[in-house]
Amino acid sequence: MPGIFVHDGAALAVYDALELLRFRSLPVAPLPAGPFLASERYAMVAAIEGHFAGIATVERLRRTFPLLAPFVRAISVLQPLPDLVEQLNRSRPTLLATYPTVAEMLADEQRAGRLRLALDELWSGGESLTPATRAQVAQAFGCRVREAYGASEFLSIAWPCRHGRLHLNADWVILEGVDARGEPVPAGEPSHTTLLTNLANRAQPLIRYDIGDSITVLPDRCPCGSQMPAIEVKGRCDDVLNLAGRGGARIRLMPLALATVMEDDARVNDFQLVQTGPRRLLIRIGDGEKPRAQEASAALRGYLKRLDLGAVRVDVDTQPPRRDPVSGKLRRVVFAEGAGRTA
């Protein structure tokens, strides 16, 4: 279910300080222009069409620090890949923030020579970052890849140390890993879901709010020496779809872009998209939102047409979304086995 989260000024100041002091390890005093240095250019590639935490944060920075605005860009992930590459080449960011699936796609464009970025760092968030994706992206861009963990409920949950481990900002946010019955899980064991308590926000207090991610609290001390708990996070694990466009050219669709189309354009939240063939998509919609099935199909077809995928067939399944029979989790974007074969 969609949620609206309101943060007061004191909470926003806490999030900014955590980003400066821990994620970026920068001193606060010499930075009158905000969390970026004068020599840096920042670009965020994400879903920016809605009132999401990422784009709201970027716009707040641009309005708070007008001198910073020309060096901070937000670029839509919903546009065709060539347009996205062109915008990035024009803005020439030194810092790039995006989802792991998008970073992997942009790494392919960088290796092919169509994208020409000289990055100092790439910041990844919003989805699970695998070691393979981290290594691939780092090699393509020749820069450090850093994982951040945040959410609309608390913008700066954890930061990465020099050993690559995520450390919880435990002085400002409490995370409780629990099993499917809501009972605590011991250190070293992945949780079924996670309860979050925000200690900074007094405008909209959140106490033991279920955020849906699975975390593992690492039982051993981190070599970096931090006293803050180290955690591993398993968040969204949806698939990248690979559809056949005009002339058989393959076009990849990012899961968070597809989710944005369904949620914002079709106003459907209980859904599952399944690629069943090179030119076939199946939509499953929860019983409570079945009356919006045709609107969801129309919104998805319109998005596909903008990406030169007008020949892709979109069917609406009579069955609701199917959860994993073991974990009970819902993968909302699924590439079915054999879906890429042309036969």
C-alpha positions as CSV (number, residue, x, y, z in Angstrom):
1,M,0.0,0.0,0.0
2,P,1.3,3.5,-0.8
3,G,2.2,5.7,2.1
4,I,2.8,9.4,2.7
5,F,5.6,10.3,5.0
6,V,6.1,13.8,6.5
7,H,9.4,14.8,8.0
8,D,10.0,17.9,10.2
9,G,12.9,20.3,9.8
10,A,14.8,18.8,12.7
11,A,14.6,15.3,11.2
12,L,15.8,16.6,7.8
13,A,18.8,18.2,9.6
14,V,19.6,14.9,11.2
15,Y,19.5,13.1,7.8
16,D,21.7,15.7,6.2
17,A,24.2,15.5,9.0
18,L,24.4,11.7,8.8
19,E,25.0,11.9,5.1
20,L,27.8,14.5,5.6
21,L,29.6,13.0,8.5
22,R,29.2,9.3,8.0
23,F,28.3,8.5,4.4
24,R,30.6,11.2,2.9
25,S,33.0,11.6,5.9
26,L,33.1,15.4,5.2
27,P,33.5,18.2,7.7
28,V,30.3,20.3,8.1
29,A,31.8,23.8,8.7
30,P,33.6,24.4,5.3
31,L,30.5,23.5,3.3
32,P,28.2,26.5,3.0
33,A,26.7,25.1,-0.2
34,G,25.4,21.8,1.2
35,P,26.5,18.2,1.0
36,F,28.5,18.5,-2.2
37,L,31.9,20.1,-2.8
38,A,32.3,23.0,-5.3
39,S,34.2,20.8,-7.7
40,E,31.5,18.1,-7.9
41,R,28.6,17.6,-10.3
42,Y,25.8,15.3,-9.1
43,A,23.2,13.4,-11.1
44,M,20.5,11.1,-9.8
45,V,18.9,8.7,-12.3
46,A,15.6,7.5,-10.8
47,A,11.8,7.8,-11.0
48,I,11.4,11.5,-10.7
49,E,7.8,11.9,-11.9
50,G,6.2,11.3,-8.5
51,H,6.7,12.7,-5.0
52,F,9.3,10.1,-4.0
53,A,12.0,10.5,-1.3
54,G,14.8,10.7,-3.8
55,I,13.5,13.4,-6.0
56,A,12.1,15.3,-3.0
57,T,15.5,15.3,-1.4
58,V,17.2,16.6,-4.6
59,E,14.7,19.4,-5.1
60,R,15.0,20.4,-1.4
61,L,18.7,20.7,-1.8
62,R,18.3,22.8,-5.0
63,R,15.9,25.2,-3.3
64,T,17.9,25.4,-0.1
65,F,21.2,26.0,-1.9
66,P,20.5,28.0,-5.1
67,L,24.2,28.2,-6.0
68,L,24.2,24.4,-6.1
69,A,21.3,24.0,-8.4
70,P,23.2,24.1,-11.7
71,F,25.4,21.2,-10.5
72,V,22.7,18.9,-9.2
73,R,20.6,17.1,-11.8
74,A,17.7,14.6,-11.6
75,I,17.2,12.5,-14.7
76,S,14.1,10.3,-15.4
77,V,14.7,6.6,-15.7
78,L,11.4,6.3,-17.6
79,Q,12.7,7.8,-20.9
80,P,14.3,5.8,-23.7
81,L,17.9,4.7,-23.1
82,P,19.4,6.8,-25.9
83,D,17.8,10.0,-24.4
84,L,19.0,9.1,-20.9
85,V,22.6,8.5,-22.2
86,E,22.5,11.9,-24.0
87,Q,21.4,13.7,-20.9
88,L,24.2,12.1,-18.8
89,N,26.8,12.9,-21.4
90,R,25.7,16.6,-21.4
91,S,25.7,17.0,-17.7
92,R,29.0,15.1,-17.1
93,P,28.4,14.2,-13.5
94,T,31.3,13.2,-11.2
95,L,28.9,11.6,-8.7
96,L,26.1,9.4,-10.0
97,A,23.3,7.9,-7.9
98,T,20.9,5.3,-9.2
99,Y,19.4,1.8,-8.8
100,P,21.7,-1.3,-9.2
101,T,19.7,-2.5,-12.3
102,V,20.1,0.9,-13.9
103,A,23.8,1.1,-13.0
104,E,24.3,-2.3,-14.7
105,M,22.6,-1.0,-17.8
106,L,24.6,2.2,-17.9
107,A,27.8,0.2,-17.4
108,D,27.0,-1.6,-20.6
109,E,26.6,1.7,-22.4
110,Q,29.9,3.0,-20.9
111,R,31.8,-0.1,-22.2
112,A,30.2,0.3,-25.6
113,G,31.4,3.9,-25.8
114,R,28.0,5.5,-26.1
115,L,28.2,6.8,-22.5
116,R,31.3,8.7,-21.7
117,L,31.4,9.5,-18.0
118,A,34.4,10.2,-15.7
119,L,32.9,9.3,-12.3
120,D,34.6,9.7,-9.0
121,E,31.9,7.6,-7.3
122,L,28.7,5.8,-8.1
123,W,26.1,5.5,-5.3
124,S,23.7,2.6,-5.4
125,G,20.4,2.2,-3.6
126,G,16.7,1.3,-3.9
127,E,17.4,-2.4,-4.8
128,S,19.7,-5.2,-3.7
129,L,23.3,-4.7,-4.9
130,T,24.9,-8.1,-5.7
131,P,28.7,-8.5,-5.5
132,A,28.7,-9.3,-9.3
133,T,26.9,-6.1,-10.2
134,R,29.2,-4.1,-7.9
135,A,32.3,-5.5,-9.6
136,Q,30.9,-5.1,-13.1
137,V,29.9,-1.4,-12.5
138,A,33.2,-0.5,-10.8
139,Q,35.2,-2.0,-13.7
140,A,33.1,-0.2,-16.4
141,F,33.4,3.2,-14.8
142,G,36.7,2.8,-13.1
143,C,35.4,4.3,-9.9
144,R,34.3,3.2,-6.4
145,V,30.8,1.9,-6.1
146,R,29.1,2.6,-2.7
147,E,25.9,1.2,-1.4
148,A,23.5,3.4,0.6
149,Y,20.5,2.2,2.5
150,G,17.6,4.5,3.1
151,A,13.8,4.7,2.9
152,S,11.0,7.1,2.8
153,E,10.5,6.3,6.5
154,F,14.1,7.3,7.4
155,L,16.2,8.7,4.7
156,S,19.7,7.7,6.0
157,I,19.4,4.3,7.6
158,A,22.9,2.9,7.0
159,W,26.2,3.9,5.4
160,P,29.1,1.9,4.0
161,C,32.5,1.8,5.7
162,R,35.8,1.4,3.9
163,H,35.4,-2.4,4.1
164,G,32.1,-2.2,2.2
165,R,29.9,-3.1,5.2
166,L,26.7,-1.2,5.9
167,H,26.6,0.3,9.4
168,L,23.3,1.2,11.0
169,N,22.8,4.7,12.2
170,A,21.6,3.1,15.5
171,D,21.7,6.4,17.4
172,W,18.8,7.7,15.3
173,V,17.0,4.7,13.9
174,I,16.1,1.3,15.4
175,L,15.8,-1.7,13.1
176,E,14.3,-5.0,14.4
177,G,14.6,-8.1,12.3
178,V,11.7,-10.4,12.9
179,D,10.4,-13.7,11.5
180,A,7.1,-14.3,9.9
181,R,5.4,-14.4,13.3
182,G,6.9,-11.1,14.3
183,E,9.4,-12.7,16.7
184,P,13.0,-11.4,16.9
185,V,15.6,-13.2,14.9
186,P,19.2,-13.7,16.3
187,A,22.3,-12.0,14.8
188,G,23.5,-13.8,11.8
189,E,20.1,-15.0,10.7
190,P,18.1,-13.2,7.9
191,S,14.8,-11.7,9.0
192,H,11.5,-12.2,7.3
193,T,10.8,-8.5,7.5
194,T,12.0,-5.5,9.5
195,L,10.4,-3.1,11.9
196,L,11.7,0.5,11.9
197,T,11.5,3.1,14.6
198,N,12.4,6.7,13.7
199,L,14.0,8.5,16.6
200,A,14.4,11.8,14.8
201,N,11.0,12.6,13.3
202,R,8.4,14.1,15.6
203,A,6.0,15.4,12.9
204,Q,5.0,11.8,12.0
205,P,6.4,9.3,14.6
206,L,7.0,5.8,13.3
207,I,7.3,3.1,15.9
208,R,8.0,-0.5,14.8
209,Y,6.8,0.2,11.3
210,D,7.0,-2.8,8.9
211,I,9.2,-1.7,6.0
212,G,9.3,-5.2,4.3
213,D,13.1,-5.6,3.8
214,S,15.0,-8.6,5.1
215,I,18.1,-7.7,7.1
216,T,20.9,-9.7,8.7
217,V,22.7,-8.2,11.7
218,L,26.3,-9.4,11.4
219,P,27.5,-11.0,14.6
220,D,31.2,-10.2,14.3
221,R,32.9,-6.8,14.9
222,C,33.7,-4.9,11.7
223,P,37.4,-4.4,11.0
224,C,36.8,-0.7,10.5
225,G,36.3,-0.3,14.2
226,S,32.8,1.3,14.1
227,Q,30.7,0.7,17.2
228,M,27.5,0.8,15.0
229,P,26.0,-2.6,14.1
230,A,26.9,-3.9,10.6
231,I,24.0,-5.3,8.6
232,E,23.3,-6.9,5.3
233,V,20.1,-5.9,3.5
234,K,18.0,-7.8,1.0
235,G,15.5,-5.4,-0.5
236,R,13.8,-5.4,-3.9
237,C,14.9,-8.3,-6.1
238,D,12.8,-7.8,-9.1
239,D,14.0,-8.8,-12.6
240,V,15.1,-6.7,-15.5
241,L,12.9,-7.5,-18.5
242,N,14.3,-8.0,-22.0
243,L,11.8,-7.3,-24.8
244,A,12.2,-7.4,-28.5
245,G,11.6,-4.1,-30.3
246,R,11.5,-3.1,-33.9
247,G,13.7,-5.3,-36.1
248,G,14.3,-7.6,-33.1
249,A,16.5,-5.2,-31.2
250,R,16.5,-6.0,-27.5
251,I,15.3,-3.3,-25.1
252,R,15.7,-3.7,-21.4
253,L,13.1,-2.4,-19.0
254,M,14.0,-1.5,-15.4
255,P,11.7,-2.9,-12.7
256,L,11.4,0.4,-10.7
257,A,10.5,2.2,-13.9
258,L,7.7,-0.3,-14.6
259,A,6.5,-0.1,-11.0
260,T,6.3,3.7,-11.4
261,V,4.1,3.4,-14.5
262,M,1.7,1.1,-12.7
263,E,1.6,3.0,-9.5
264,D,1.5,6.6,-10.8
265,D,-0.1,6.3,-14.2
266,A,-2.5,3.5,-13.6
267,R,-2.9,4.0,-9.8
268,V,-2.6,0.2,-9.2
269,N,-0.5,-1.0,-6.3
270,D,-1.3,-4.7,-6.0
271,F,0.2,-6.0,-9.2
272,Q,2.7,-8.4,-10.8
273,L,4.2,-8.1,-14.3
274,V,5.5,-11.2,-15.9
275,Q,7.4,-11.4,-19.2
276,T,6.2,-14.6,-20.8
277,G,7.8,-14.2,-24.3
278,P,10.1,-11.8,-26.2
279,R,7.0,-9.7,-27.1
280,R,4.6,-10.7,-24.4
281,L,3.8,-9.3,-21.0
282,L,1.2,-10.6,-18.5
283,I,-0.4,-8.4,-15.8
284,R,-1.7,-9.9,-12.6
285,I,-3.8,-7.5,-10.4
286,G,-5.1,-8.1,-6.9
287,D,-8.8,-8.7,-6.5
288,G,-9.4,-5.3,-4.8
289,E,-8.0,-3.4,-7.9
290,K,-9.4,-5.6,-10.6
291,P,-11.7,-2.8,-11.9
292,R,-8.6,-0.8,-12.9
293,A,-7.2,-3.7,-15.0
294,Q,-7.9,-2.1,-18.4
295,E,-6.5,1.3,-17.2
296,A,-3.3,-0.5,-16.1
297,S,-3.1,-2.3,-19.4
298,A,-3.5,1.0,-21.3
299,A,-0.8,2.8,-19.2
300,L,1.6,0.0,-19.7
301,R,1.0,-0.1,-23.5
302,G,1.5,3.6,-23.7
303,Y,4.8,3.4,-21.9
304,L,5.9,0.5,-24.2
305,K,5.0,2.5,-27.2
306,R,7.2,5.4,-26.1
307,L,10.1,3.0,-25.9
308,D,9.5,1.7,-29.5
309,L,7.9,-1.5,-28.1
310,G,4.5,-1.0,-29.5
311,A,4.4,-4.6,-30.9
312,V,4.6,-6.1,-27.4
313,R,1.4,-7.8,-26.5
314,V,0.0,-7.1,-23.0
315,D,-2.5,-9.6,-21.5
316,V,-4.4,-9.3,-18.2
317,D,-4.4,-12.5,-16.1
318,T,-7.5,-13.6,-14.3
319,Q,-5.4,-14.7,-11.4
320,P,-4.0,-12.3,-8.7
321,P,-0.3,-11.8,-8.1
322,R,1.6,-15.0,-6.9
323,R,3.8,-14.8,-3.9
324,D,6.8,-17.0,-3.3
325,P,5.4,-20.2,-1.7
326,V,8.3,-20.3,0.8
327,S,9.1,-16.7,1.8
328,G,5.6,-15.2,1.1
329,K,7.4,-12.3,-0.6
330,L,6.0,-10.7,-3.8
331,R,8.3,-10.2,-6.7
332,R,6.4,-7.6,-8.7
333,V,8.4,-7.8,-12.0
334,V,9.3,-11.3,-13.2
335,F,11.3,-12.6,-16.2
336,A,9.8,-16.1,-16.7
337,E,12.1,-18.9,-17.6
338,G,12.4,-19.2,-21.4
339,A,10.7,-15.8,-22.0
340,G,13.6,-14.5,-24.1
341,R,13.5,-17.3,-26.6
342,T,12.0,-16.3,-30.0
343,A,10.6,-19.8,-30.7
